Amino acid sequence: MLVAYGPEGQPVVAEGLHLAQLKDWSQRDLLYCPNCRGIVHVRGGPEKRTQIHFAHQKGECSWSTESETIRHLRGKIVLAEWLQKQFPQASVSLEKRLPEPNRIADIFVMYADGRQRAIEFQCAPLDIDEWHLRHAAYIKADIRDTWIIGSNRLEKQEAFIDAIIASTSEVMFIDPLLTPPPAWIRWAITRETMREWQVVKGWTPSLEGWVGRSRSKYGATLSGLLQDVSLRGDGRLIHPNRSELEAQISLLREMRTAQFIDEASLHAYLKPIVGGEALNVVLFPMLHAYMLDPNLFTRYNYGRGSGDYFVSDRDIRRLQQARIWLERLAQRGFSANWLEKLAQEIPLVGPYTAFANYVEMLAFLSRGATNEQG
Ligand SMILES: [Zn+2]
């Protein structure tokens, strides 16, 4: 455990005081278990390379937390710090004994507005019925519970972890033994979402597939650092990469059903991928030319062979202007190859497909323009 009572009955946090002071009280049998009031002693410390904590002499506590691992102890400290940093106005307590439900929460958060949250850090296996009991007891006591799992269970398929995902739609794993602690967020996605992800580009963090018990859902695991994750008031875990991906997906859905090309949507979709400068210098001039005359290339290409099309002098002049513009772009680093890549980043959905083809034709024209020049 990380909290004991000192000589005056005051709560003492393992890392809150000098180790020498704790050892002195420990030797004089002045530290007590907050639960059974039995004597506890200080354990661990820098020279033992383990987390400082308190332990009963022979596991004689009815609340027994004695089988606690260093991982579990360390996780509680890491998570309490993570929560206090996010909610400076809230009171964050370690190993809080709650009258209702009658158990000790690993970490307890009392927000300024009176809402309460218990955080359970689970490193050991847990029976699914036991999880349901504890979860229901928290709900009954009007305490929101958040379950965070030790990364030692990351590869295990366990019913209680599936139950957490089913109840809150996601679960986080952390490895508190590393600094800074890495974190993994796992959540269920549908087959349809998985298909959409294949279309979205520009998202690099690793996303490992994982198939749960349910056949209609797939699991996605995002890996990052705990310090980049935040816990929202409603209990949702927020990671910037996932937020960006979700924003891309919702844009993609809008774009799929759009009647016309929307400049703002295209800007929002492509900016994280190609950057703002390239959009202003390359993409938007192309888009404006396209919207004025989407069929220029079709007329030009087919007009040279098929009788149904006709190339006017004006078309020929516009193509000439386009070549000059493309040459200048190539000198600025936006080569034919670059344009080809850009065309591939434009999603092939709704009215955007035709524009992607248009950019591809410009890339082709750019190759010709720069070849003639070189
Ligand atoms: Zn005890």
Boltz pocket constraint, residues with backbone or C-beta under 6 A from the ligand:
constraints:
  - pocket:
      binder: B
      contacts: [[A, 33], [A, 34], [A, 35], [A, 36], [A, 37], [A, 38], [A, 56], [A, 60], [A, 61], [A, 62], [A, 63], [A, 64]]
      max_distance: 6.0
